Amino acid sequence: MPMKKYMIRCDMEGVGGIVHESQASPHGAEYAQGRAWFMAELVALVEGLREGGADEVVVYDEHYYGRNIDLAQLPKGARAICGKPPYRSDWAGGLDASFAGLVLHGFHSKFGTRNGLLNHTYEPDIADLLLNGVSVGEIGMESAIAGDFSVPTVLIVADSAGVAEAASLLPGIVGVAVKESVSVGGAVCYPQAETLGRIRVAAQSVVRRPPPVKPYATGPSVSLQVRFNDGPYMHALQGLFRDRVSGEGALDLQASRATDIWAEYWQMKLRAQAAVAR
């Protein structure tokens, strides 16, 4: 039988108990507590996937600088991609067609979601992503990249707004809501013992009985419009890429795959961020 491999993409704002940036930012006063909650969920996810029959689990840490995983706690049978290496056309965050499914952990709703807890789209500077004309956030973009390799996004662990967003894009996906979004800065939270049990069971189930969710396909021609909020980052992009970023703060990209288009944007982002930091 072929090996069953699963990729976990990690964020933190959607982790149970986290309701404020100080709990998710490495610079925040409550980060140690937030990281502990994050690791407890991640361990439950990995162990659940392995108990369900996964032979290998690869974890890509997408949050902040990609230095949030405590390797001392990571279960056997898992590998972690740390340091947030940028996606390239030939390297989609470690993901390829050999994976049976993608799992999103700690994700959240896109920028502007009504009452979406800590809603944003990657950086605070992004107002919207229009992928082939469809408004998406991080959930949609990461799922589209997996779709380039015919890998379905099978499970999301997030706040209720994030789970609802995933369900609207990916019918059939399994969702575990670890907290109920009430506002941008508030949620109804549950005991960790309860949420960890639900995470573990859901992870087991997607391996044993794969859900009827299809890969998020966007090809063979992909368009992406990135709309920016006004600020230094947008102005840096306009200065660096005068012929590509409009005066209203919109960047239009075209490619044959979501992976290629996001890799191109990532390189532009790194240049703009460096310019802002100078």
ZAPA-247851 format. One record per residue (C-alpha): residue number from 1; residue in three letters; y, z, x. Coordinates in steps of 0.05 Angstrom, whole numbers. Example, Ala and Ser with C-alpha at 12.3 -4.5 7.8 and 13.67 -1.06 7.14 Angstrom:
REM ZAPA-247851
REC seq type     py     pz     px
REC   1  ALA    -90    156    246
REC   2  SER    -21    143    273
END
This chain:
REM ZAPA-247851
REC seq type     py     pz     px
REC   1  MET      0      0      0
REC   2  PRO     71    -14     25
REC   3  MET    113     45     46
REC   4  LYS    159     75     -7
REC   5  LYS    228     84     25
REC   6  TYR    289    111     -9
REC   7  MET    362    113     12
REC   8  ILE    408    170     -8
REC   9  ARG    483    158     -4
REC  10  CYS    520    225     -2
REC  11  ASP    589    247    -25
REC  12  MET    612    317    -42
REC  13  GLU    662    319    -99
REC  14  GLY    606    310   -149
REC  15  VAL    565    369   -123
REC  16  GLY    553    427   -171
REC  17  GLY    607    481   -167
REC  18  ILE    658    439   -130
REC  19  VAL    722    434   -171
REC  20  HIS    777    433   -118
REC  21  GLU    791    393    -55
REC  22  SER    790    458    -13
REC  23  GLN    715    462    -27
REC  24  ALA    702    390     -5
REC  25  SER    750    378     52
REC  26  PRO    727    397    122
REC  27  HIS    797    426    130
REC  28  GLY    792    468     67
REC  29  ALA    787    543     65
REC  30  GLU    726    540     19
REC  31  TYR    690    483     54
REC  32  ALA    634    526     80
REC  33  GLN    615    546      9
REC  34  GLY    620    474    -15
REC  35  ARG    577    449     42
REC  36  ALA    524    502     27
REC  37  TRP    521    477    -45
REC  38  PHE    518    405    -21
REC  39  MET    460    419     27
REC  40  ALA    421    457    -26
REC  41  GLU    424    396    -72
REC  42  LEU    409    347    -16
REC  43  VAL    347    387      5
REC  44  ALA    323    389    -68
REC  45  LEU    333    313    -72
REC  46  VAL    295    298     -8
REC  47  GLU    239    345    -24
REC  48  GLY    234    317    -95
REC  49  LEU    229    246    -70
REC  50  ARG    176    265    -19
REC  51  GLU    136    304    -71
REC  52  GLY    140    244   -117
REC  53  GLY    108    200    -63
REC  54  ALA    164    174    -19
REC  55  ASP    141    161     51
REC  56  GLU    210    159     82
REC  57  VAL    280    180     61
REC  58  VAL    343    157     96
REC  59  VAL    408    194     82
REC  60  TYR    476    162     95
REC  61  ASP    533    213     96
REC  62  GLU    594    179     66
REC  63  HIS    638    240     56
REC  64  TYR    701    246     99
REC  65  TYR    679    237    172
REC  66  GLY    605    235    157
REC  67  ARG    592    303    190
REC  68  ASN    571    345    131
REC  69  ILE    495    346    137
REC  70  ASP    464    408    169
REC  71  LEU    405    377    206
REC  72  ALA    372    445    213
REC  73  GLN    361    445    138
REC  74  LEU    341    372    130
REC  75  PRO    268    368    108
REC  76  LYS    215    331    148
REC  77  GLY    207    259    130
REC  78  ALA    282    246    126
REC  79  ARG    331    214    174
REC  80  ALA    407    222    170
REC  81  ILE    460    171    188
REC  82  CYS    520    213    210
REC  83  GLY    590    197    234
REC  84  LYS    603    146    178
REC  85  PRO    592     82    218
REC  86  PRO    628     25    182
REC  87  TYR    588    -26    142
REC  88  ARG    581    -94    174
REC  89  SER    554   -159    147
REC  90  ASP    491   -147    188
REC  91  TRP    487    -72    174
REC  92  ALA    496    -45    103
REC  93  GLY    496     29    120
REC  94  GLY    423     26    140
REC  95  LEU    402     -6     74
REC  96  ASP    358    -67     70
REC  97  ALA    305    -99     26
REC  98  SER    250    -52     50
REC  99  PHE    277      4      6
REC 100  ALA    248     18    -63
REC 101  GLY    311     49    -90
REC 102  LEU    381     77    -78
REC 103  VAL    400    148    -98
REC 104  LEU    473    170   -104
REC 105  HIS    485    244    -91
REC 106  GLY    551    281   -102
REC 107  PHE    587    221   -130
REC 108  HIS    644    222   -181
REC 109  SER    682    178   -229
REC 110  LYS    731    125   -207
REC 111  PHE    807    134   -200
REC 112  GLY    842    141   -267
REC 113  THR    782    165   -307
REC 114  ARG    807    207   -365
REC 115  ASN    789    280   -351
REC 116  GLY    745    258   -293
REC 117  LEU    736    316   -245
REC 118  LEU    767    300   -177
REC 119  ASN    766    226   -196
REC 120  HIS    784    177   -141
REC 121  THR    760    112   -111
REC 122  TYR    742    121    -38
REC 123  GLU    812    139    -12
REC 124  PRO    871    164    -54
REC 125  ASP    906     99    -37
REC 126  ILE    861     56    -80
REC 127  ALA    881     48   -153
REC 128  ASP    825      2   -173
REC 129  LEU    770    -45   -149
REC 130  LEU    758   -107   -190
REC 131  LEU    689   -133   -170
REC 132  ASN    680   -202   -202
REC 133  GLY    733   -179   -251
REC 134  VAL    697   -114   -269
REC 135  SER    733    -49   -254
REC 136  VAL    687     -6   -210
REC 137  GLY    692     56   -167
REC 138  GLU    648     81   -111
REC 139  ILE    586     81   -156
REC 140  GLY    593      8   -173
REC 141  MET    610    -15   -103
REC 142  GLU    552     21    -70
REC 143  SER    504     -4   -123
REC 144  ALA    529    -76   -113
REC 145  ILE    515    -71    -39
REC 146  ALA    445    -47    -54
REC 147  GLY    439   -104   -103
REC 148  ASP    449   -154    -47
REC 149  PHE    380   -132    -23
REC 150  SER    349   -129    -93
REC 151  VAL    348    -53    -87
REC 152  PRO    361    -17   -154
REC 153  THR    403     46   -159
REC 154  VAL    351     91   -192
REC 155  LEU    383    160   -193
REC 156  ILE    452    192   -192
REC 157  VAL    468    265   -184
REC 158  ALA    541    277   -202
REC 159  ASP    590    307   -252
REC 160  SER    583    285   -324
REC 161  ALA    638    232   -317
REC 162  GLY    604    202   -256
REC 163  VAL    537    200   -292
REC 164  ALA    569    166   -352
REC 165  GLU    603    114   -307
REC 166  ALA    536     98   -274
REC 167  ALA    501     92   -341
REC 168  SER    553     42   -366
REC 169  LEU    543     -3   -304
REC 170  LEU    468      8   -294
REC 171  PRO    429     15   -359
REC 172  GLY    366     54   -348
REC 173  ILE    389     94   -288
REC 174  VAL    367    167   -286
REC 175  GLY    426    215   -284
REC 176  VAL    430    289   -269
REC 177  ALA    498    319   -288
REC 178  VAL    506    383   -247
REC 179  LYS    572    400   -281
REC 180  GLU    611    378   -342
REC 181  SER    679    348   -328
REC 182  VAL    735    380   -369
REC 183  SER    796    357   -329
REC 184  VAL    816    331   -261
REC 185  GLY    811    402   -233
REC 186  GLY    762    437   -279
REC 187  ALA    689    435   -301
REC 188  VAL    635    474   -336
REC 189  CYS    587    492   -280
REC 190  TYR    514    514   -284
REC 191  PRO    471    563   -243
REC 192  GLN    448    530   -180
REC 193  ALA    375    550   -193
REC 194  GLU    379    508   -257
REC 195  THR    411    447   -226
REC 196  LEU    366    446   -165
REC 197  GLY    304    447   -210
REC 198  ARG    331    388   -250
REC 199  ILE    348    349   -187
REC 200  ARG    279    360   -157
REC 201  VAL    243    338   -221
REC 202  ALA    287    277   -229
REC 203  ALA    275    256   -157
REC 204  GLN    200    263   -166
REC 205  SER    202    222   -230
REC 206  VAL    239    161   -202
REC 207  VAL    186    153   -149
REC 208  ARG    126    165   -194
REC 209  ARG    153    126   -253
REC 210  PRO    210     79   -230
REC 211  PRO    262     73   -285
REC 212  PRO    276      6   -318
REC 213  VAL    342     -5   -281
REC 214  LYS    356    -72   -249
REC 215  PRO    392    -82   -183
REC 216  TYR    467    -92   -193
REC 217  ALA    472   -166   -176
REC 218  THR    539   -197   -160
REC 219  GLY    524   -261   -121
REC 220  PRO    522   -317   -102
REC 221  SER    598   -317   -104
REC 222  VAL    634   -250   -101
REC 223  SER    708   -235   -112
REC 224  LEU    741   -168   -100
REC 225  GLN    812   -148   -116
REC 226  VAL    834    -82    -86
REC 227  ARG    895    -53   -121
REC 228  PHE    932      0    -82
REC 229  ASN    975     59   -100
REC 230  ASP   1044     56    -69
REC 231  GLY   1049     93     -3
REC 232  PRO   1045     87     73
REC 233  TYR    974     59     72
REC 234  MET    993      2     25
REC 235  HIS   1055    -14     66
REC 236  ALA   1014    -14    130
REC 237  LEU    966    -65     98
REC 238  GLN   1025   -108     76
REC 239  GLY   1053   -107    146
REC 240  LEU    986   -124    180
REC 241  PHE    962   -175    129
REC 242  ARG   1026   -206    101
REC 243  ASP    991   -268     75
REC 244  ARG    936   -229     40
REC 245  VAL    967   -167      8
REC 246  SER   1017   -182    -49
REC 247  GLY   1083   -148    -58
REC 248  GLU   1054   -111   -117
REC 249  GLY    999    -82    -72
REC 250  ALA    938   -124    -88
REC 251  LEU    888   -153    -38
REC 252  ASP    841   -210    -59
REC 253  LEU    777   -223    -21
REC 254  GLN    721   -274    -30
REC 255  ALA    651   -274      0
REC 256  SER    579   -293    -16
REC 257  ARG    556   -220    -20
REC 258  ALA    584   -152    -38
REC 259  THR    562   -127     31
REC 260  ASP    604   -180     67
REC 261  ILE    665   -168     24
REC 262  TRP    663    -93     33
REC 263  ALA    651    -99    108
REC 264  GLU    712   -143    113
REC 265  TYR    755    -94     74
REC 266  TRP    729    -36    117
REC 267  GLN    755    -69    181
REC 268  MET    822    -80    148
REC 269  LYS    823     -8    125
REC 270  LEU    810     18    196
REC 271  ARG    868    -22    223
REC 272  ALA    915      3    168
REC 273  GLN    894     75    177
REC 274  ALA    906     70    252
REC 275  ALA    975     41    239
REC 276  VAL    992     99    192
REC 277  ALA    968    150    243
REC 278  ARG   1013    123    298
END
